[in-house]
Each structure stands twice: as structure tokens, then as C-alpha cells.
Amino acid sequence: MMQHKDDSDALHMLHLICKVFYVSNQLQMCPYLMEAGNLDPWVQFFKAILDMECPANLSDKTEDFDEINKREKNIFWKLKGITAKLTYRIFVKYGNPSIVEEKPQIQAFS
């Protein structure tokens, strides 16, 4: 799926996967993911999405307001946005030892 960045269906599927991960770990990180090495494949997956090259039709400079709005609603940018949000949450909410002081089960993970 990662190789098909021009395929709208593949991007929609990746977007759904990321949204499910985001929502399922919203209140607390899944205990399975806090075990050693279990989060690594997910982080690599999110990194691959964030490293995907932007299609030329979405990265050309433009001053046209309608074109800018159209690009903002493109699934490629939605996918990058949700991936950036969930990656940020992993490191800020669960990866900072000073924030999780009162939660001993998360301290080892952070």
C-alpha cells in the first residue's frame, strides 16, 4: 500500500488504519504496545508514511485560494496529518517521564 501513493483507495485505507490507532490509544496506551519492541513496527510504519514523497500536483506553489482549499482536503494530506498527530501524541503523552510520574505502569515505557 505504501508504494501506491497515487492510488486514492490505498491512501484511504492507510488513513483508516492510522485513525483507528489514534482513537484506540487516545485515553491510554495499549499495554501490549508498552512491552519491549512491540511499538517499533508501528513507529516504522508511521515514519514511512511521513517520509512518503508528496505528489507533484499537491506540492507546486500556488496562490489560488480554491486550489489551496482543494489540496487541504486531499487524502494524502489528511493521512500525513493524522500520522503526525498520533506520532506527536506517542512521544509527548507517553514518552515523557516527567508527565507520567504518577502512572508507574507507563514510567518504564517512557
C-alpha positions as CSV (number, residue, x, y, z in Angstrom):
1,M,0.0,0.0,0.0
2,M,2.8,2.4,0.8
3,Q,4.1,2.2,-2.8
4,H,0.8,3.4,-4.2
5,K,0.7,7.0,-3.0
6,D,-1.2,8.0,-6.2
7,D,-3.9,5.4,-5.5
8,S,-6.8,7.0,-3.6
9,D,-8.1,3.7,-2.2
10,A,-4.7,2.8,-0.8
11,L,-4.4,6.2,0.9
12,H,-7.9,5.9,2.3
13,M,-7.0,2.5,3.8
14,L,-3.8,3.9,5.4
15,H,-5.8,6.8,6.7
16,L,-8.3,4.5,8.3
17,I,-5.5,2.4,9.9
18,C,-3.9,5.5,11.4
19,K,-7.3,6.8,12.7
20,V,-8.0,3.5,14.4
21,F,-4.6,3.5,16.0
22,Y,-5.1,7.2,17.1
23,V,-8.5,6.6,18.6
24,S,-7.7,3.3,20.3
25,N,-4.7,4.8,22.1
26,Q,-6.4,8.1,23.0
27,L,-7.0,7.6,26.7
28,Q,-4.2,5.3,27.4
29,M,-1.6,3.3,25.5
30,C,-2.5,-0.3,25.0
31,P,-0.5,-2.5,27.4
32,Y,0.7,-4.7,24.6
33,L,2.4,-1.7,22.9
34,M,4.2,-0.8,26.1
35,E,6.1,-4.1,26.1
36,A,9.6,-4.0,24.8
37,G,9.8,-3.9,21.0
38,N,6.0,-4.0,20.3
39,L,5.7,-0.4,19.3
40,D,8.7,-0.4,17.0
41,P,6.9,-1.7,13.9
42,W,4.2,0.9,14.3
43,V,6.7,3.7,14.6
44,Q,8.5,2.5,11.5
45,F,5.1,2.3,9.7
46,F,4.3,5.9,10.7
47,K,7.8,7.1,9.8
48,A,7.3,5.5,6.3
49,I,4.1,7.5,5.9
50,L,5.6,10.7,7.0
51,D,8.6,10.1,4.6
52,M,6.3,9.5,1.6
53,E,7.1,11.9,-1.1
54,C,4.3,14.4,-2.0
55,P,2.9,14.1,-5.5
56,A,3.9,16.9,-7.7
57,N,0.3,18.1,-8.2
58,L,0.0,18.7,-4.5
59,S,3.3,20.4,-3.9
60,D,3.5,23.0,-6.6
61,K,3.4,26.6,-5.4
62,T,0.1,28.3,-6.0
63,E,-1.7,31.5,-4.9
64,D,-5.1,30.3,-6.0
65,F,-7.3,30.1,-2.8
66,D,-9.6,27.5,-4.3
67,E,-6.7,25.3,-5.3
68,I,-5.2,25.6,-1.8
69,N,-8.6,24.5,-0.2
70,K,-8.8,21.6,-2.7
71,R,-5.3,20.4,-1.7
72,E,-6.0,20.7,2.0
73,K,-8.9,18.2,1.6
74,N,-6.8,15.7,-0.4
75,I,-6.5,12.3,1.3
76,F,-2.7,12.5,1.0
77,W,-2.5,15.5,3.4
78,K,-5.2,14.0,5.7
79,L,-3.1,10.9,6.0
80,K,0.0,12.9,6.8
81,G,-1.9,15.0,9.3
82,I,-3.3,12.1,11.4
83,T,0.0,10.3,11.3
84,A,1.8,13.4,12.6
85,K,-0.8,13.9,15.3
86,L,-0.5,10.3,16.6
87,T,3.2,10.3,16.4
88,Y,3.3,13.5,18.4
89,R,0.9,12.0,21.0
90,I,3.1,8.9,21.4
91,F,6.2,10.9,22.3
92,V,4.6,13.8,24.2
93,K,1.9,12.0,26.2
94,Y,3.5,8.6,26.7
95,G,7.2,9.2,26.1
96,N,8.0,12.0,28.6
97,P,8.9,10.6,32.1
98,S,8.1,13.9,33.8
99,I,4.5,13.8,32.6
100,V,3.8,10.2,33.6
101,E,5.3,10.4,37.1
102,E,2.0,9.3,38.8
103,K,1.5,6.3,36.5
104,P,4.0,3.6,37.3
105,Q,2.9,1.3,34.5
106,I,3.8,3.9,31.9
107,Q,7.1,5.1,33.6
108,A,9.1,2.1,32.3
109,F,7.8,2.7,28.8
110,S,8.6,6.4,28.8
